[in-house]
Structure formats: structure tokens, C-alpha cells
């Protein structure tokens, strides 16, 4: 079990909470779940085998009900206990591979009604599960963390701000909405280009209402 600490934002470290046999480190709104390499490798292999598609350059949605090994059920229960939001509020896992040079420009996971119209339900939080290490690049970036780059001149394609390096078995939790239900601009995030190696992630979007499986 990896006991290293991820320091983010103002480097304030919060309590360490244990859920079952999982060590959870909570700091400044970001949670790391260290589920063990074996479980993560099993998850990655299961998700790929469940898809009949070539995942390179695309994604694949997989629900826990399709995974007969029960691995996704275990991980979803851990997510629910950390967020205190019932697992039925979660969308399916979205398995995403990144090859060298691939990136994702900064965006918000919640849907802005001004842009997308009224929403029946809204994405409250994101649990980003890293399925692989990345030799170089591929960081998840938060350009507006602690008020950075908010002068209106930020280029949403640039890799700046708070950066979280992918490590196999880490889970990154962040919330997209403020307590009043409006979108938190500091939740805007993106993926820096992969420079060396490959990157595999499985984001889990959590909504404010129960989702159909």
C-alpha cells in the first residue's frame, strides 16, 4: 500500500480516513483512494475485455452491472462511502485511453444551463480513477485553483495551474457545484498532453439524482 501524500492547493493536509481496507487521504477537496495495484489492473483488463471496440482514441462506457467479477461494485461502494452520495447517483464508468500527444482542453463536467439548456439532473462531482502510471505528461490540471489565471486571458488549451500526476490506483475527487447549486469555476480542469507512455483513466460522474443503469 502506497502511503505517500499528495499536497495540493495551500498544502493543508486534512484527516486520513479509513474505509474498510482502503486508506483515504483527504486534502483540500481532493481525495486519493489507494485500492491496490492488483485491483486496478483487474479493473482495467475487465473494462477492456467488456468492450468489443478499439478503445484507442475513443472511450467506452461500462456499468457495474456488466462486470460479472464484482470489481466495479466494490469500487462504486467505496466511492459512495467517500462522497456520502448513494452509488445509484453515478453514471457508468467512462474508460478513456490517451496516447502520446493526446490531451483534453480545460472544461467543466457540470452542464451550464445557459449553454446546454435546463437539465433534468446535474453532475455534482467527479471521481477520476487512474488505471495506469504515465511516464511523462498526462497530468490532470486545474487552471483556476486558488484563484489562478482568472483574469479572463486564460487559454483553455494550455496546461497550467495545479497539476496532479496520474498514478495507478489513485482516485481524484472534485466537486463541480457550489453549495448553492451553481457551477464552481475552480472545478474547470483538463488533461495535459501525454509525452511518454500511455494514460488510462476511468472517470465516474456523480449526479444529484438517481441514474438509470
N, C-alpha and C positions, 0 to 999 in steps of 0.2 A: 504494500500500500504506500502510495506516494504522499508524504506529509509536507511537501513544500507549500509555501504561502504565496498567493497571488496578491500583490499590492497594487491597488488601483486608486484613481482619484486622489484624495488627500492622504492616502496611505493609512487611513483609520481602519484598524482591524476590529471586527466585532466578534461575538461569541462563536465558538466552534460547537456545532450541534451534531449529535449522533442520531442517525435514523437507521434502525436495525444494525447491520454490519457496515454501514456506509458512513464514511467521515465526510461531513459537510462543513465547509469553511465559508462564512458569510462576511463579506466586506463591502461596504459602500454600495449596496444594491446588487452586487454580483455574487452569485453562489457557485461554488465548484462542487460537483458530485464526483467522487472518485470511486468508480464502480468496479475497478479491476480490469486489467488488460484482457483476461480470458473472456469476460462477459462482453466487452466491447467488440473483440474480434468475432465472437459468435454472432453478435447483433449485425455487424457489417456483412458477414457472409450470408446470414439468413435473409437480409433485406435484398441483397443482390440476387440470390437464388430464387426469391419470390417473384422477381421481375423477368419477364420474357423480352424486355427491351435492352438495347445497348445504352447504359447509363452515361457514358462519356459525353459531356457537353449538354446533358439534359438532366431532368430529375424524375423521381418516381415516388408517388405517394403510396405508403403502406400502412394499413391499420393493424392494431394489435390482434384483431380477430383473425387475421390472415396468417399470423405467426403461430404455428402449432407447437413450437418449443416452449412458449410462455415467456420468452425473454422480454418481449415488448411489454407484456403485462407487468412484469416485475419493475421495469424502468418507469412505466407510467405511474405505478403506485408510489414510487419514490418521488417523482415529480409532484404528485398530488399532495404528498405529505410536506414537501418543502414549501410549496406555494399556498397550501391550505385551500386550494380550489379543487373541487371534485374532478376526477380524471375524465368524466363524461363531457367536460367542457373543452377537451382538447381536440384539435384537428388530427388527422393522420400524420405520421412521420413523413417528412419530405426528404428523401435521400438525394444529396447533391454532390457530385464529384467536380473537382476543379483540376485541370491540367496546367502545365506551365504557361504562364501569361494570362490565364483566365482570372477575372476579378468580378466584383459586383459593386456598382456605384452606390453611394450612400442613399438610403431610403428609410422610410418608416414602415413597420409592419402593420400598424393600425391603418384603417381606411378613413381618409379625410372626407367627411360628408360633402364638403364644398367641391371636392373633385370627383368623388365616386357616387354621390347621392346618399339618401338615407340608407342606413344599414339595419338589417334585422338583428344582427348581433355584431359585437366589436371584439377585435383582438386586444386582450388586456395585457398579455405577457408573452414572452418568447423564451423557450428553453432550447438553447443551441447545444447539441451534443456532438463533440468532436470524435469521429470514428478513426482518425489517423493522426500521426505526427506529420509535420511538414518541415522538410529540411531547411528551407529558407522562404520567407514571404508567407502570404496567405493569412496574415493577421486579420482578426475582426477589429474594425476601427470604429470609434465613437468620436466624430469630429467636434461635437459641441459639448463634450464632457467638461464640467466645471466652468461653463460659460466661454469656452474657447471658440474662436472662429465664427462668432455670432454677429459680426459687423455687417453682414449682408454681401460680403465679397467672396464667400467660400465657393470653390469649385467642387461640385459634388462628385467629380471623378477622381479627386486627389485623395491619397492615402495619408491622412494627417490626424492628429488628436490622440486620444487614448487608444492604445493598441493591445490586443490580447492575442498572444501566440497560441495557435492550436496545439493541444497535447492530447493524445489518445486517452480517452476516459474522462476528460474534463467536461463538465456541463456548465454552460454560461447562461445565467438567468438575468433578464432585464425586463422592465415594465414599460409598456408603450403609452399608458394613460396616467394622467394625474388623478388625485382623489376626486376631483370634480367632474371626471369623465372626459376631459379634453385631452388632446394628444400632447404628450411630453416631447418637446423638440429635442431634448438631450438623448432621447431614445433612437434618434436617427443614427444609422450605422451602415457599414459596408464591408466588403472583403477586399483586402489588398491583393495585388497580383501574386500568384504563386511563382516564385523564382526558381526553386529547385525542389524536385519531388512532386508529390501529388497530395491533394487535400480531399478528404471525405467528411461531410457533416450531415447531421440529421436534425434540422430544426423542428420543434414541436410548438405550434402556435396554440395559445390557450385563450379562450373567449369568455365572454360574460354570460353565456347561456349554454345549455346542453347542446351537443352536436350529434347529428346522426352518424352512426358508424359507417 
